[in-house]
Amino acid sequence: MNSAKTLYAILNVIIILILISIGLGIFVLSMILFGVKQDFIGIEEDALIYKTEAMLYRYTFFKLVIYAAFVVALWRLRKATKLLLKKDFYNAELISGMFNSGKLMVLSSVALWFIDEMSNRFFKRHVLDGLSEKTLVYLLIIAMGLFLMLISTVLRDTKAIKEENDLTI
């Protein structure tokens, strides 16, 4: 169970870091919307790359929403890890938490991958058909989400088998 404690600690750190970055993103976006010049942050996104300034805001808003969905996925995985620390493997909350976390991870990674590719192709006019580092990260998170969904299915089946065995004894 030492690895479950490590996973729990890592998830806490990741959630805190992502929430800080989402907060900074919302702060910077709101300052740009209010017309405050942001020279001190060093934002590399240039509004001239996008066809209109509203596209930049929509693009940023969609990414922030998807990051929030990813935080929800990590939060559910954190709750499931807490149940693993209690060695409660046949809990329905653990099974549904892992499955929902996996679904949200797959959904958020596919959505971010799609938004990044559309942004690169249509806004920035930068086409990369090979595998980039971002693409590999998205594929890794998709694989992790699918693995969580698989593990939750295995736990659900073992729970059913355990309940059946308990009834026969």
Residue pairs with C-beta under 8 A, 6 or more apart in sequence:
1 84
1 85
1 87
4 81
4 84
4 85
5 85
7 81
8 78
8 81
8 82
8 85
11 74
11 77
11 78
11 81
12 78
14 74
15 71
15 74
15 75
15 78
18 67
18 70
18 71
18 74
19 71
21 67
22 64
22 67
22 68
22 71
25 60
25 63
25 64
25 67
26 64
28 38
28 41
28 43
29 57
29 60
29 61
29 64
31 38
32 38
32 57
33 57
45 56
45 60
47 53
47 56
49 56
49 123
49 124
50 56
50 59
50 123
51 123
55 123
59 115
59 119
59 123
62 111
62 115
63 112
63 115
66 108
66 111
66 112
66 115
67 108
69 104
69 107
69 108
69 111
70 104
70 105
70 108
70 109
70 112
72 104
73 100
73 101
73 102
73 103
73 104
73 105
73 108
73 145
74 101
76 97
76 98
76 100
76 101
76 104
77 97
77 98
77 101
77 148
79 93
79 97
80 93
80 94
80 97
80 98
80 101
83 91
83 93
83 94
83 97
84 94
88 94
89 155
89 158
90 155
90 158
90 159
90 162
92 159
94 152
94 155
95 152
95 155
95 156
95 159
96 152
98 148
98 149
98 151
98 152
98 155
99 148
99 149
99 152
99 153
101 145
101 148
102 144
102 145
102 146
102 147
102 148
102 149
102 150
102 152
103 145
103 149
104 145
105 141
105 142
105 144
105 145
105 148
106 141
106 142
106 145
106 146
106 149
108 141
109 138
109 139
109 141
109 142
109 145
110 138
110 142
112 138
113 134
113 135
113 138
116 134
120 126
120 127
120 128
121 127
